[in-house]
Amino acid sequence: MPRPVVALVGRPNVGKSTLFNRLIGEHRAVVHEAPGTTRDRLYGIAEWGGREFTLVDTGGIGPQGLGGYAAEVLAQAQEAVRQADVIVFVVDAQAGPVAADQEVADLLRRARKPLLLAANKAEGKRALLAAPEFYALGMGDPIPVSALHGTGTGDLLDGIVDALPPIPEEAEAEVAVAVAIVGRPNVGKSSLLNALLGQERAIVSDIPGTTRDAVDTLLERDDERILLIDTAGIRRRGRIEPGVERFSVLRAVRAIERADVAVLVLDATAGMTAQDTHVASFVQEAEKGLVLVVNKWDLVAKTSRTMAEHTEQVRRAFNFAPWAPLLFISARTGQRVERVLETVRVVQAERQKRVPTSRLNEVVREAVLEHRLTERGRALKVYYSTQGGVEPPTFVLFVNDPKLVHFSYQRYLENRIRAAFGFEGTPLKLVFRGHREE
């Protein structure tokens, strides 16, 4: 099930972004350990009291010059409210209530969603005493917080968790695999969906961003039910326009969370861009399967070297995911479209695969012997390895000191495990635990 969504809403300069980073941990907001995936983003995962939720920074909602609210800012606010399960209205305790706060409060009150009022910047005694002034907004009890220092955020998180929808009971699986079709705008995602279905199920247009909502379609094939999720195009944060498109990104992220495998659609005529790797980073971080699909292949002028050159280009751009299968297709002509779902099935099977513990220990032991890791005079020792889970395949390695294992050596061990067992199309998770030698 997708995580519930909590939106931080408020006028500009009330400290929403600082609060956002405080609630999710700033290092999680901007940095990922895999090369090429560091990015800014408008959402993050927060956890409190055993509950995880997606936290969204909506950007400032406020007057735009003499014309009052700009249409796109209002659209952004309304879309944020529509998507969220819980809304946190952030105000400035130092400035006190202002007219713009009342306008935003009126907008939120009509939403009929759980609402919390966070009086931010309550660092000093004066600001703390001013927090009750926000009762005039009619939004309930203000919760004084300081995003800068972290005070009061525990009370705010308690309130958020209490307001979250209850955890649904696990339903019996109805589909063999759920597939999210993702990518930046105008690469042909909806055209691919239609080609897979053999009918016009989604709107197809040359205008970027036509698809606004994630569209679920059940496809029955070979006695299996496959869930196809078409999503809006994802752009880098700096290229996301205010309004509805900003939250199309959130819907795509939620679609990835709901999926087992993501099909990342690339444009053969445009070449690889940083936006493409940005989208792949969403998939990798969610630990889902990944299939790279180069679309519009029919529009590329070809020589005997064309496919090899494009393959090299894609692999260089996605060097952090060399395990992802790569297909060249044309959704318009149907060229190799049938291989997309075939590959998805293979990837899902790899995500569910388990390997013998004895053979796993042999592979890891051989890898450590062939390439010993020594840091500051201490050598890494791996006492035992086991597969701890699937989807994604997770391996637990008991070692003398987990701090000795840096990222490059972890990647080396992952590559050796892949060489022995495959795991095409899925990220692997390696967990290192300290263990004393008996």
matplotlib code that plots the C-alpha trace (Angstrom):
import matplotlib.pyplot as plt

x = [0.0, 1.3, 2.3, -0.2, 0.6, 1.1, 1.3, 3.0, 1.0, 1.4, 2.4, 6.0, 8.8, 7.2, 9.9, 8.1, 11.3, 13.2, 10.4, 10.4, 14.1, 13.7, 10.9, 12.5, 16.2, 18.0, 20.5, 17.6, 16.1, 19.0, 21.6, 21.6, 24.7, 24.5, 26.6, 24.6, 21.4, 21.9, 19.0, 16.7, 13.1, 9.8, 8.9, 10.5, 9.7, 9.2, 8.7, 7.3, 5.8, 6.2, 4.3, 5.8, 4.3, 5.2, 5.9, 5.4, 6.7, 4.1, 6.0, 4.7, 1.0, 0.5, -0.2, 1.6, 2.0, -1.0, -3.1, -3.6, -3.3, -2.0, -4.1, -1.3, -0.6, -4.2, -4.1, -1.1, -2.8, -5.9, -4.1, -2.0, -5.2, -6.8, -3.8, -3.0, -4.4, -3.3, -2.6, -0.2, -0.8, 2.5, 2.4, 5.0, 4.8, 7.2, 5.1, 1.8, -1.4, -1.6, -4.3, -2.7, -2.9, -6.6, -7.0, -5.1, -7.1, -10.4, -9.1, -8.0, -11.1, -13.3, -11.1, -12.7, -9.3, -7.5, -5.7, -2.9, -1.7, 2.0, 3.2, 6.8, 9.7, 8.6, 12.2, 12.0, 9.6, 7.9, 7.1, 6.0, 3.6, 2.3, 1.4, -2.1, -3.0, -3.5, -6.7, -8.3, -7.8, -10.3, -7.9, -7.8, -4.9, -1.7, 1.3, 4.4, 7.5, 10.9, 12.1, 15.4, 16.1, 13.7, 11.7, 8.0, 8.4, 7.7, 4.3, 3.6, 4.6, 2.4, -0.5, 0.3, 0.4, -2.8, -4.5, -3.2, -5.8, -5.7, -3.5, -5.6, -5.7, -3.6, -5.7, -5.1, -2.9, -5.0, -2.2, 0.9, 2.9, 2.2, 4.0, 4.5, 5.2, 7.4, 9.6, 9.9, 7.2, 6.5, 8.6, 5.6, 4.4, 0.7, 1.5, 3.3, 0.3, -2.0, 0.3, 0.4, -3.3, -4.1, -6.6, -6.9, -7.0, -5.1, -5.0, -2.1, -0.9, 2.3, 1.8, 4.1, 2.3, -1.0, -1.4, -2.1, -3.2, -1.9, -4.2, -4.6, -5.5, -5.8, -4.5, -5.2, -2.6, -1.7, -4.0, -2.2, -3.5, -1.0, -1.7, -0.4, 0.0, 0.5, 1.9, 2.4, 5.8, 8.5, 10.8, 13.6, 12.3, 13.7, 11.7, 8.4, 5.9, 3.7, 0.2, -1.0, 2.2, 4.1, 1.9, 2.0, 5.5, 4.0, 1.5, 4.3, 6.3, 3.2, 2.7, 6.3, 5.7, 2.7, 4.5, 6.7, 8.5, 9.0, 9.3, 11.4, 10.6, 13.4, 13.3, 15.6, 15.4, 16.3, 19.3, 19.8, 19.4, 20.0, 16.2, 16.2, 18.7, 16.7, 13.6, 15.6, 16.8, 13.2, 12.8, 16.1, 15.4, 12.0, 13.9, 11.7, 12.5, 13.7, 13.4, 14.9, 12.9, 14.1, 11.0, 10.6, 13.3, 11.6, 12.5, 16.2, 18.3, 20.3, 23.6, 25.3, 26.6, 23.5, 22.2, 25.6, 26.2, 22.8, 23.4, 26.7, 25.1, 22.3, 24.7, 27.0, 24.1, 22.7, 26.0, 24.6, 22.0, 24.0, 21.7, 18.6, 17.6, 17.5, 15.0, 14.6, 11.0, 8.5, 5.2, 3.8, 4.6, 4.5, 8.2, 9.4, 6.5, 5.7, 9.1, 8.3, 5.9, 8.0, 11.0, 8.8, 7.8, 11.5, 12.4, 9.6, 10.7, 14.2, 12.9, 11.3, 14.2, 15.9, 19.4, 20.9, 22.6, 25.6, 26.3, 25.9, 28.5, 30.9, 30.4, 31.0, 34.0, 35.6, 35.0, 36.6, 39.6, 40.2, 39.9, 40.6, 39.5, 41.8, 41.2, 43.7, 45.4, 42.1, 40.9, 37.2, 36.1, 32.8, 31.7, 28.3, 25.9, 22.2, 19.4, 17.0, 14.2, 12.9, 11.4, 14.1, 16.5, 18.1, 21.3, 22.6, 26.4, 27.7, 31.1, 33.7, 33.1, 30.4, 32.1, 34.9, 32.6, 32.5, 30.3, 32.7, 33.4, 29.6, 29.2, 32.0, 30.3, 26.9, 28.5, 29.9, 26.5, 25.0, 27.6, 26.8, 23.0, 21.7, 19.1, 18.5, 16.5, 16.3, 18.3, 19.9, 20.1, 23.1, 23.0, 26.2, 25.9, 28.5, 29.3, 32.0, 34.0, 33.3]
y = [0.0, 3.5, 5.6, 8.3, 11.8, 14.8, 18.2, 21.3, 24.3, 28.0, 31.3, 32.0, 32.5, 30.7, 28.0, 25.1, 23.9, 24.0, 22.1, 19.6, 18.9, 18.6, 16.1, 13.8, 14.4, 16.7, 14.2, 12.0, 15.0, 15.8, 13.0, 9.5, 7.3, 5.9, 8.0, 10.3, 10.3, 13.3, 15.7, 18.3, 17.1, 18.3, 15.1, 12.8, 9.9, 10.6, 8.0, 8.5, 6.0, 3.1, 4.9, 6.0, 8.8, 10.8, 14.4, 17.1, 20.7, 22.6, 25.8, 29.2, 30.0, 33.7, 37.0, 37.4, 41.1, 43.5, 40.9, 38.8, 35.0, 33.9, 31.2, 28.7, 29.2, 28.6, 25.5, 24.2, 24.8, 23.0, 20.1, 19.7, 19.7, 17.1, 14.7, 14.9, 12.7, 15.2, 18.9, 20.8, 24.5, 26.3, 29.9, 32.3, 32.6, 35.6, 37.6, 36.6, 36.1, 38.1, 38.5, 35.9, 33.3, 33.9, 33.4, 30.2, 29.0, 29.7, 27.6, 24.7, 24.7, 23.8, 20.8, 18.6, 16.9, 16.4, 19.7, 20.6, 24.2, 24.5, 27.8, 27.8, 30.0, 29.8, 30.0, 32.9, 33.4, 36.2, 34.1, 31.2, 33.4, 34.8, 31.3, 31.4, 34.4, 31.9, 30.6, 33.4, 31.4, 28.8, 25.9, 24.4, 24.4, 25.9, 23.6, 25.8, 24.4, 25.5, 23.9, 25.5, 24.0, 21.0, 21.9, 21.0, 18.8, 15.7, 17.1, 17.9, 14.4, 12.9, 14.9, 13.9, 10.2, 10.4, 12.0, 9.5, 7.1, 3.6, 1.0, -1.2, -4.9, -6.8, -7.8, -11.0, -10.3, -10.0, -9.3, -11.1, -7.9, -4.2, -2.1, 1.7, 3.3, 6.3, 8.9, 12.6, 14.3, 13.6, 10.4, 8.2, 6.6, 6.8, 5.5, 2.5, 1.8, 1.9, -0.4, -2.9, -2.9, -2.9, -0.1, 3.6, 3.5, 6.7, 10.1, 10.4, 13.9, 15.6, 18.2, 17.4, 16.7, 15.6, 12.8, 14.4, 11.4, 7.9, 5.7, 2.1, -0.6, -4.3, -6.5, -10.2, -12.2, -15.9, -16.4, -13.6, -10.2, -7.4, -4.0, -1.2, 2.3, 5.2, 8.3, 11.9, 13.0, 13.7, 16.7, 17.9, 20.1, 23.3, 22.5, 21.7, 24.5, 25.8, 24.3, 20.8, 19.6, 20.0, 17.4, 15.1, 14.3, 13.2, 11.0, 9.4, 8.8, 7.2, 5.0, 3.8, 2.9, 0.9, -1.0, -4.0, -3.0, 0.4, 0.7, 3.9, 5.2, 7.1, 9.1, 7.8, 11.1, 13.3, 11.4, 10.8, 13.7, 14.3, 14.2, 10.6, 9.5, 11.6, 9.5, 6.3, 7.5, 7.6, 3.9, 2.8, 4.5, 2.8, -0.5, -1.5, -3.4, -1.3, -1.8, 0.8, 1.2, 3.4, 4.5, 6.1, 3.8, 3.9, 7.6, 7.1, 6.9, 3.7, 2.2, -1.1, 0.7, 2.6, 0.2, -0.4, 3.4, 4.0, 1.1, 2.6, 6.0, 4.6, 2.4, 5.3, 7.5, 4.8, 3.4, 3.2, 0.6, -1.7, -4.5, -2.9, -4.7, -2.4, -2.6, -0.5, -0.2, 1.9, 2.2, 3.8, 0.9, -1.8, -2.8, -5.1, -3.8, -7.4, -7.8, -5.2, -7.3, -10.4, -8.6, -7.3, -10.8, -11.9, -9.0, -9.7, -13.4, -12.2, -10.0, -13.0, -15.4, -17.0, -18.6, -21.5, -20.3, -22.7, -21.4, -17.8, -18.3, -19.8, -16.8, -14.2, -16.2, -16.4, -12.7, -11.6, -13.9, -12.5, -8.9, -8.3, -5.1, -3.5, -0.2, 1.4, -2.0, -3.9, -6.5, -7.2, -10.6, -12.1, -14.9, -15.8, -14.7, -15.4, -14.1, -12.2, -11.4, -10.8, -7.8, -6.6, -9.5, -8.7, -10.3, -10.1, -10.4, -10.9, -9.2, -8.2, -4.5, -3.1, 0.3, -1.2, -1.7, 1.4, 1.9, 0.7, -2.6, -3.1, -2.6, -5.1, -7.8, -7.0, -7.5, -10.9, -12.0, -10.9, -12.7, -15.9, -15.7, -13.1, -10.9, -9.0, -5.9, -5.6, -3.7, -5.7, -4.8, -5.7, -5.4, -5.7, -6.7, -6.9, -10.3, -11.6, -14.5, -17.5]
z = [0.0, -0.7, 2.3, 3.4, 2.3, 4.6, 3.0, 4.5, 3.4, 4.2, 2.9, 1.8, 4.3, 7.3, 7.4, 5.6, 3.9, 7.2, 8.9, 6.0, 6.4, 10.2, 10.0, 7.5, 8.3, 5.9, 4.7, 3.5, 1.7, -0.5, -0.7, -1.9, -1.7, -5.3, -7.7, -10.0, -7.9, -5.6, -6.1, -4.6, -4.3, -2.9, -1.0, 1.5, 3.8, 7.5, 10.3, 13.8, 16.2, 13.8, 11.0, 7.7, 5.6, 2.6, 3.5, 0.9, 0.8, -1.3, -1.8, -0.6, -1.1, -0.9, -2.7, -6.0, -6.6, -6.9, -8.6, -5.4, -5.8, -9.2, -10.8, -10.8, -7.1, -6.3, -8.5, -6.6, -3.2, -4.3, -5.7, -2.6, -0.5, -2.8, -2.7, 1.0, 3.7, 6.4, 6.0, 8.2, 8.1, 8.9, 10.2, 11.5, 15.3, 15.3, 12.7, 14.2, 12.2, 9.0, 6.3, 4.0, 6.8, 7.1, 3.3, 3.3, 6.4, 4.5, 1.6, 3.8, 6.0, 3.0, 2.3, 5.0, 5.6, 9.0, 9.7, 12.1, 12.8, 13.3, 14.7, 13.5, 14.6, 18.2, 19.4, 21.9, 24.8, 23.0, 20.0, 22.1, 24.0, 20.6, 19.3, 20.9, 18.8, 15.9, 17.6, 15.6, 12.4, 13.6, 12.9, 16.4, 18.9, 17.5, 18.1, 18.8, 17.0, 16.1, 12.8, 13.3, 16.8, 16.6, 19.7, 19.6, 16.5, 18.6, 19.5, 15.9, 14.7, 17.4, 16.0, 12.5, 13.3, 15.3, 12.2, 9.6, 8.2, 9.8, 8.3, 6.0, 6.4, 3.9, 1.0, -0.9, -3.9, -7.0, -9.6, -10.6, -11.0, -10.8, -13.4, -13.2, -16.5, -15.7, -17.3, -18.1, -20.1, -23.8, -24.1, -25.1, -21.8, -22.7, -26.2, -24.7, -22.4, -25.4, -27.4, -24.5, -24.2, -27.9, -27.4, -26.7, -22.9, -22.1, -23.7, -26.1, -27.0, -28.1, -25.3, -22.4, -19.2, -20.7, -18.2, -14.8, -12.7, -12.4, -14.4, -13.3, -15.9, -15.3, -18.2, -18.3, -20.2, -20.1, -17.1, -15.2, -14.1, -14.7, -13.2, -15.5, -13.9, -16.3, -14.7, -15.4, -16.7, -14.0, -14.3, -12.1, -9.3, -11.0, -14.1, -12.4, -13.1, -10.3, -10.1, -11.0, -12.7, -9.4, -7.9, -10.9, -9.6, -6.3, -8.0, -10.0, -6.9, -5.2, -8.3, -8.1, -4.4, -5.4, -8.2, -8.3, -11.4, -13.0, -16.8, -17.4, -20.9, -22.7, -25.9, -28.6, -30.5, -27.6, -26.1, -22.4, -20.0, -16.3, -16.0, -17.0, -14.4, -11.9, -12.6, -12.2, -8.8, -7.6, -8.7, -7.2, -3.9, -3.7, -4.2, -7.1, -10.3, -13.2, -17.0, -19.3, -22.5, -25.3, -27.3, -30.7, -32.1, -35.5, -35.8, -35.5, -38.7, -38.4, -39.4, -38.4, -35.3, -34.2, -31.6, -30.1, -29.9, -28.2, -25.8, -24.8, -24.3, -22.1, -20.0, -19.4, -18.3, -16.0, -14.7, -11.2, -12.5, -14.9, -13.8, -15.5, -18.8, -21.8, -24.7, -27.9, -29.0, -31.0, -29.2, -32.4, -34.7, -32.1, -32.7, -29.8, -27.6, -26.7, -25.0, -22.4, -20.4, -21.0, -19.4, -16.6, -15.7, -15.7, -13.4, -11.0, -10.8, -10.0, -7.3, -5.7, -6.1, -3.2, -3.3, -1.3, 1.8, 1.3, -2.2, -1.1, 1.6, -0.9, -3.3, -0.5, 0.9, -2.5, -3.1, 0.2, -0.4, -3.9, -2.8, 0.9, 2.5, 5.0, 6.7, 9.1, 9.7, 10.3, 7.8, 7.1, 8.1, 6.9, 9.2, 7.7, 5.0, 4.5, 2.4, 4.7, 2.3, -1.2, -3.1, -3.1, -2.5, 0.8, 2.1, 5.7, 6.1, 9.7, 9.9, 12.5, 12.0, 9.7, 9.7, 7.6, 4.7, 2.4, -0.6, -3.2, -1.5, -1.0, -4.7, -5.3, -3.2, -4.9, -8.3, -7.2, -6.0, -9.3, -11.3, -9.4, -9.2, -11.7, -10.2, -13.4, -13.2, -9.4, -6.9, -4.1, -0.5, 1.5, 5.3, 7.4, 11.0, 13.7, 15.0, 17.3, 16.1, 18.3]

ax = plt.figure().add_subplot(projection="3d")
ax.plot(x, y, z, "-o")
ax.set_aspect("equal")
plt.show()
